[in-house]
Amino acid sequence: MAGDAPDYSRLMSFWDGTNVATMYESVPIFKISELPSLTEGSATIGNVNSKYFPTTPTKMYFGGSHVVVGAGDATKTSTIILTNISLIKRIRFFSSGADITNSLKIEITDADDNVLYTVANNFYDKGTYDFRFKIPYELTANYKVLLTYTNTAGIATTLAWGVDYLYAGDFVFGSVVSSFDSPAGVPAGLAWDGTYLRHSDISTNTIYKLNPVTGATVSSFAAPTTAVTDLAWDGTYLWCCSSSLDKIYKLNAATGAEILSFNSPATSPHGLTWDGTYLWNSDQVANTIYKLNPVTGATISSFVSPAGDPAGLAWDGTYLWNADFAADKIYKLNPVTGEEIASLDSEGSYPMGLAWDGVYLWNADRDTDKIYKLQVYP
C-alpha cells in the first residue's frame, strides 16, 4: 500500500478522555493528525505507543492486534510499548487455529530490552488464555511486552492479544500509601470517626480505636456480640453489623453500650456504612447491597452487588465503595443503580472493612492481617 492514500473506511476511532484514539489495521495510535506510515505484512503483529495518553490515571485495555500467521510459518514477534506504567494486571492471548505444538512466549522487558518477567513460555492449543498476574513496577517507568509465537501447524492461525494495565499520572489509582498490622488476628470492620479509625476484630470480639498513622490502639471495648463484620460512623454514634446474629447495632462510641438494634435485611451482613442520612448494608449470602432506614431498619432500596461475596462498604460523599473477597476487588458504585464505575484489585486476597477519611480509602484485609491506606482515583 506504499504511496496509496489511507483507506479511511478501515479506521476505527474511540474517545480516551482527552484525545481521539484511532486504530488503523488494528494498530492503535493516537491523534488522527499523526497517523504513521503503515506497512503491510505479518512480521509485526502490533505496536502500541502510549505517549499520547491522558494525564489523568485511567484503567486501560489495548489489543495488540489481529494477524493471520500462515501454515508452517516461522516465528513471528509482536511488541506493545507501554509508557509511564504503574501496574500491569493482565495479558490476554487468543489463537483461532493453533496446533498444540505451537509455542508462545510472553516477556516483559524494560526500555533497554532487559527481560524483567517471563509471563508465559509454553505450548498452547487454540483458544483464549488469560495471564492474570499482578506485575507491579516502579512508578512512571517504561516497559515493553513482547510476544513470540511459532506456528508449525498445517493450517493458518489467527492471533489476537492485549494488555490490561494502569497508567501512572499525577497519582496512581488504587496505590497503597501506607499500611500497618491489625491489632489482632482476624481484621474485619472499619469506620472513620473524623480523627481515628474504628476497627472490629472477629477473633477477639473487640472494637478498637486506632491511631491512623501508627496503627496503635488508643482505646477499645467489647463488641455487643460475635462476628462483628463491619462498622459505620454517623457523626455521633458507632454502628456495627453481626453476621452471627444477623443484626445491626447502634452503639455509644465511647463505651460500646447498645442504644438500639434491629434485624439485618438478610442472613449474613458483612458491610456497613453511613451516607449522612441512611445506613447501607451489604449481605454476603444474598449478594445484595441495601439502603436502610436507620431508625426502623426498613429497606428503602437495594441492588445486586458487583461480585459474589460483598463485604466492607464506604461512602465518599457521592459514591459507594464495596470490597468483595470472592473477586479480591474493591468496587466504586453508583449508589442509585449499583452500576460499577471502577474497580481495583485489593492488596490482599480477603478484603473486608472499608472506610473513607475524606481523602483516602482504607481497607482491612483478613488474609494479610493488615490495614491499608489507599490513594484512589476520585
C-alpha positions as CSV (number, residue, x, y, z in Angstrom):
1,M,0.0,0.0,0.0
2,A,3.0,2.3,-0.1
3,G,2.2,5.6,-1.8
4,D,-1.6,5.0,-1.6
5,A,-3.8,7.3,0.3
6,P,-5.1,5.8,3.6
7,D,-8.3,3.8,3.3
8,Y,-10.3,5.7,6.0
9,S,-13.1,3.1,5.8
10,R,-10.8,0.9,7.8
11,L,-10.3,3.4,10.6
12,M,-12.0,2.8,14.0
13,S,-12.0,5.6,16.5
14,F,-12.8,5.9,20.1
15,W,-12.5,8.6,22.8
16,D,-9.8,8.1,25.5
17,G,-10.9,11.0,27.7
18,T,-8.5,13.5,26.1
19,N,-7.8,12.6,22.5
20,V,-9.5,10.6,19.8
21,A,-7.7,7.3,19.6
22,T,-7.6,5.7,16.2
23,M,-7.0,2.2,15.2
24,Y,-5.8,1.5,11.6
25,E,-5.3,-2.1,10.5
26,S,-5.8,-3.0,14.3
27,V,-2.6,-1.0,15.2
28,P,-3.7,1.6,17.8
29,I,-2.2,5.0,17.6
30,F,-3.3,8.4,18.9
31,K,-4.3,11.7,17.4
32,I,-5.7,11.5,13.9
33,S,-3.4,14.2,12.7
34,E,-0.4,12.0,13.5
35,L,-1.2,8.8,11.6
36,P,2.1,7.0,10.9
37,S,3.1,5.4,7.6
38,L,2.0,1.8,7.8
39,T,3.5,-1.2,6.2
40,E,1.6,-4.4,5.5
41,G,2.7,-7.9,6.4
42,S,2.5,-10.2,9.4
43,A,6.1,-9.9,10.7
44,T,4.9,-7.3,13.2
45,I,1.6,-8.2,14.8
46,G,1.1,-4.9,16.7
47,N,2.9,-1.9,18.1
48,V,1.3,0.5,20.7
49,N,3.0,3.6,21.9
50,S,1.2,5.4,24.8
51,K,2.9,8.8,24.7
52,Y,-0.4,10.5,24.0
53,F,-2.2,9.0,27.0
54,P,-4.2,11.5,29.1
55,T,-2.5,12.7,32.2
56,T,-5.4,11.5,34.4
57,P,-4.8,8.0,35.6
58,T,-7.1,5.5,33.9
59,K,-7.5,1.8,33.7
60,M,-6.8,1.0,30.1
61,Y,-7.0,-2.0,27.8
62,F,-5.4,-2.2,24.4
63,G,-5.4,-5.1,22.0
64,G,-2.1,-5.7,20.3
65,S,-3.8,-6.5,17.0
66,H,-5.1,-9.4,14.9
67,V,-2.9,-11.1,12.3
68,V,-3.1,-14.3,10.3
69,V,0.0,-16.5,10.5
70,G,0.4,-18.8,7.5
71,A,0.6,-22.5,7.7
72,G,4.0,-23.6,8.8
73,D,5.3,-20.0,9.1
74,A,8.4,-19.3,11.1
75,T,8.5,-17.4,14.4
76,K,6.6,-14.1,14.5
77,T,7.1,-11.4,17.1
78,S,5.0,-8.6,18.4
79,T,5.7,-5.7,20.8
80,I,3.4,-3.5,22.9
81,I,5.3,-0.5,24.2
82,L,3.9,0.9,27.5
83,T,4.9,4.4,28.8
84,N,4.5,5.7,32.4
85,I,3.1,2.4,33.6
86,S,2.4,1.7,37.3
87,L,0.8,-1.7,37.2
88,I,0.5,-4.4,34.6
89,K,-2.6,-6.5,35.6
90,R,-3.4,-9.0,32.8
91,I,-2.2,-10.2,29.4
92,R,-4.7,-12.0,27.2
93,F,-3.8,-14.2,24.2
94,F,-6.1,-15.8,21.7
95,S,-5.5,-18.1,18.8
96,S,-8.2,-19.4,16.5
97,G,-6.5,-22.4,14.8
98,A,-3.3,-23.2,16.7
99,D,-1.8,-26.7,16.8
100,I,-0.8,-27.8,20.3
101,T,2.8,-28.0,19.1
102,N,2.9,-24.2,18.6
103,S,4.9,-22.3,21.2
104,L,4.2,-19.0,22.8
105,K,6.4,-16.8,24.9
106,I,5.3,-13.5,26.5
107,E,8.0,-11.4,28.3
108,I,8.0,-8.0,30.0
109,T,11.2,-6.0,29.5
110,D,12.4,-2.6,30.5
111,A,13.1,0.2,28.0
112,D,16.5,-1.3,27.3
113,D,15.1,-4.7,26.4
114,N,16.3,-6.4,29.6
115,V,13.8,-9.2,30.5
116,L,12.2,-8.5,33.8
117,Y,9.5,-11.1,33.9
118,T,8.5,-14.1,31.8
119,V,4.7,-14.4,31.8
120,A,4.4,-17.4,29.6
121,N,6.7,-19.8,27.8
122,N,4.9,-23.0,26.8
123,F,2.9,-24.8,24.1
124,Y,-0.7,-23.7,23.7
125,D,-3.6,-25.1,21.9
126,K,-6.2,-22.9,20.2
127,G,-8.4,-20.8,22.5
128,T,-8.2,-17.8,24.8
129,Y,-5.6,-17.6,27.7
130,D,-5.7,-15.0,30.5
131,F,-2.4,-14.5,32.3
132,R,-3.8,-12.8,35.4
133,F,-0.6,-11.7,37.2
134,K,-0.3,-8.5,39.3
135,I,3.0,-7.3,38.0
136,P,3.9,-4.0,39.8
137,Y,6.9,-1.9,38.9
138,E,8.3,1.4,39.9
139,L,6.0,4.3,39.0
140,T,6.3,6.2,35.7
141,A,8.5,3.6,34.1
142,N,8.5,2.4,30.5
143,Y,8.1,-1.2,29.6
144,K,7.7,-3.5,26.6
145,V,5.5,-6.5,26.4
146,L,7.0,-9.0,23.9
147,L,5.1,-11.8,22.3
148,T,7.0,-14.5,20.4
149,Y,4.9,-17.1,18.5
150,T,6.0,-20.1,16.5
151,N,3.4,-21.7,14.1
152,T,4.3,-25.2,13.0
153,A,0.7,-26.2,12.3
154,G,-0.5,-27.2,8.9
155,I,-3.2,-24.5,8.9
156,A,-3.1,-20.8,9.2
157,T,-3.6,-19.3,12.7
158,T,-5.3,-16.0,13.6
159,L,-3.8,-14.4,16.7
160,A,-5.0,-11.6,19.0
161,W,-3.6,-10.3,22.2
162,G,-3.7,-7.4,24.6
163,V,-2.5,-5.9,27.9
164,D,-4.6,-4.6,30.8
165,Y,-2.7,-2.1,32.9
166,L,-2.8,1.2,34.8
167,Y,-1.2,4.4,33.7
168,A,0.8,6.5,36.2
169,G,-0.3,10.1,36.1
170,D,-0.2,12.6,39.0
171,F,-1.1,9.8,41.3
172,V,-2.0,6.1,40.9
173,F,-5.4,4.6,41.0
174,G,-5.5,2.2,43.9
175,S,-2.0,2.6,45.2
176,V,-1.0,1.8,48.8
177,V,0.1,4.9,50.6
178,S,0.9,3.1,53.9
179,S,-0.2,0.1,56.0
180,F,0.2,-1.3,59.5
181,D,-0.6,-4.6,61.2
182,S,-4.1,-5.0,62.6
183,P,-4.3,-5.2,66.4
184,A,-5.5,-8.8,66.5
185,G,-5.8,-11.9,64.3
186,V,-8.9,-11.6,62.1
187,P,-9.4,-8.0,61.0
188,A,-12.9,-7.1,59.8
189,G,-14.8,-3.8,60.1
190,L,-13.6,-0.3,59.6
191,A,-15.0,3.2,60.1
192,W,-13.6,6.7,60.2
193,D,-14.8,9.0,63.0
194,G,-13.1,12.2,61.8
195,T,-9.8,11.6,63.7
196,Y,-9.4,7.9,64.3
197,L,-10.1,4.6,62.6
198,R,-12.6,2.4,64.3
199,H,-11.9,-1.3,63.7
200,S,-13.5,-4.6,64.7
201,D,-11.7,-8.0,65.0
202,I,-13.6,-11.2,64.8
203,S,-11.1,-13.3,66.8
204,T,-11.3,-11.1,69.9
205,N,-14.9,-9.8,69.5
206,T,-13.4,-6.3,70.2
207,I,-13.8,-2.9,68.7
208,Y,-10.7,-0.8,68.6
209,K,-10.0,2.9,68.2
210,L,-6.7,3.2,66.2
211,N,-4.1,5.9,65.5
212,P,-4.3,6.1,61.7
213,V,-0.6,6.9,61.4
214,T,0.9,4.2,63.6
215,G,-1.9,1.7,64.0
216,A,-1.5,1.9,67.8
217,T,-4.6,1.1,69.9
218,V,-6.0,4.3,71.6
219,S,-8.8,2.5,73.3
220,S,-11.1,-0.5,72.9
221,F,-14.3,-2.1,74.2
222,A,-16.1,-5.4,73.8
223,A,-18.3,-5.8,70.7
224,P,-22.0,-6.3,71.5
225,T,-21.9,-9.8,70.0
226,T,-19.7,-12.1,68.0
227,A,-18.7,-11.8,64.3
228,V,-18.9,-8.0,64.0
229,T,-18.0,-7.8,60.3
230,D,-18.2,-4.1,59.7
231,L,-18.7,-0.6,61.3
232,A,-20.2,2.7,60.4
233,W,-19.9,6.2,61.9
234,D,-22.8,8.7,61.8
235,G,-21.0,11.6,63.3
236,T,-22.1,10.8,66.9
237,Y,-22.7,7.1,67.2
238,L,-20.9,4.0,66.1
239,W,-22.8,1.3,64.2
240,C,-21.9,-2.3,63.7
241,C,-23.3,-5.4,62.0
242,S,-23.0,-9.0,63.1
243,S,-23.1,-12.0,60.7
244,S,-23.7,-14.4,63.6
245,L,-26.9,-12.9,64.8
246,D,-27.9,-11.1,61.6
247,K,-28.4,-7.8,63.4
248,I,-27.3,-4.2,63.1
249,Y,-26.4,-2.3,66.3
250,K,-26.2,1.4,67.2
251,L,-23.6,1.9,69.9
252,N,-22.3,4.6,72.3
253,A,-19.0,5.4,70.6
254,A,-17.1,5.7,73.9
255,T,-18.4,2.8,75.9
256,G,-19.8,0.4,73.3
257,A,-23.2,0.4,75.1
258,E,-26.1,-0.7,72.9
259,I,-28.6,2.1,72.1
260,L,-30.8,0.2,69.7
261,S,-30.7,-2.8,67.3
262,F,-32.7,-4.3,64.5
263,N,-32.6,-7.3,62.2
264,S,-30.5,-7.0,59.1
265,P,-32.4,-7.4,55.8
266,A,-30.8,-10.8,55.0
267,T,-28.9,-13.5,56.7
268,S,-25.2,-12.6,56.5
269,P,-24.5,-8.9,56.9
270,H,-20.8,-8.1,56.1
271,G,-20.7,-4.4,55.2
272,L,-22.0,-1.2,56.7
273,T,-21.6,2.5,56.1
274,W,-23.4,5.8,56.7
275,D,-24.2,8.3,53.9
276,G,-25.3,11.2,56.1
277,T,-28.9,10.1,56.2
278,Y,-29.2,6.4,55.7
279,L,-27.3,3.2,56.5
280,W,-26.1,0.9,53.8
281,N,-25.6,-2.8,54.4
282,S,-24.1,-5.5,52.2
283,D,-25.1,-9.1,52.7
284,Q,-22.7,-11.9,51.6
285,V,-25.3,-14.6,51.2
286,A,-27.9,-12.5,49.5
287,N,-25.2,-10.9,47.3
288,T,-27.1,-7.6,47.7
289,I,-26.5,-4.1,49.0
290,Y,-29.3,-2.5,50.9
291,K,-30.2,1.1,51.8
292,L,-31.8,1.2,55.2
293,N,-33.9,3.4,57.4
294,P,-31.5,3.9,60.5
295,V,-34.5,4.1,62.9
296,T,-36.5,1.0,61.9
297,G,-34.1,-0.9,59.7
298,A,-36.6,-1.0,56.9
299,T,-35.2,-1.5,53.4
300,I,-35.6,1.7,51.2
301,S,-33.9,0.3,48.1
302,S,-31.4,-2.4,47.1
303,F,-29.4,-3.7,44.2
304,V,-27.2,-6.8,43.4
305,S,-23.6,-6.4,44.4
306,P,-21.0,-6.5,41.6
307,A,-19.4,-9.8,42.6
308,G,-20.2,-12.9,44.7
309,D,-19.2,-12.1,48.3
310,P,-19.7,-8.4,49.2
311,A,-18.1,-7.3,52.4
312,G,-17.0,-3.8,53.6
313,L,-18.8,-0.6,52.5
314,A,-17.6,3.0,52.5
315,W,-19.3,6.3,51.4
316,D,-17.1,9.0,49.9
317,G,-19.8,11.7,49.8
318,T,-21.0,10.7,46.3
319,Y,-20.3,7.1,45.6
320,L,-20.4,3.7,47.4
321,W,-17.3,1.6,47.7
322,N,-17.6,-2.2,48.2
323,A,-15.0,-4.8,49.0
324,D,-15.6,-8.3,47.7
325,F,-13.5,-11.3,48.9
326,A,-14.6,-13.6,46.1
327,A,-13.3,-11.3,43.4
328,D,-10.4,-9.8,45.6
329,K,-11.5,-6.4,44.4
330,I,-12.8,-3.1,45.7
331,Y,-15.6,-1.6,43.6
332,K,-16.7,2.0,43.2
333,L,-20.5,2.0,42.7
334,N,-23.3,4.3,41.6
335,P,-25.5,4.3,44.8
336,V,-28.7,4.6,42.8
337,T,-28.3,1.9,40.2
338,G,-25.5,-0.2,41.7
339,E,-23.6,0.2,38.4
340,E,-19.8,-0.4,38.7
341,I,-17.9,2.8,37.9
342,A,-14.4,1.5,38.6
343,S,-12.6,-1.2,40.4
344,L,-9.2,-2.1,41.7
345,D,-7.5,-5.2,42.9
346,S,-7.3,-5.5,46.7
347,E,-3.9,-5.7,48.2
348,G,-4.7,-8.9,50.0
349,S,-6.9,-11.8,49.0
350,Y,-9.6,-11.3,51.7
351,P,-10.7,-7.6,51.7
352,M,-13.1,-6.8,54.5
353,G,-13.9,-3.4,56.1
354,L,-13.7,-0.2,54.2
355,A,-13.6,3.4,55.4
356,W,-13.3,6.8,53.7
357,D,-11.5,9.6,55.6
358,G,-12.3,12.4,53.2
359,V,-9.1,11.9,51.1
360,Y,-8.1,8.3,51.3
361,L,-9.8,4.9,51.3
362,W,-8.9,2.4,54.0
363,N,-9.2,-1.4,53.7
364,A,-8.8,-4.1,56.3
365,D,-7.6,-7.4,54.9
366,R,-8.2,-10.7,56.7
367,D,-5.6,-12.6,54.6
368,T,-2.6,-10.3,55.3
369,D,-3.9,-9.1,58.8
370,K,-3.1,-5.6,57.7
371,I,-5.0,-2.3,57.4
372,Y,-4.1,-0.4,54.2
373,K,-4.4,3.3,53.4
374,L,-5.2,3.7,49.6
375,Q,-4.9,6.5,47.2
376,V,-7.8,6.1,44.7
377,Y,-9.0,7.9,41.7
378,P,-11.9,10.2,42.8
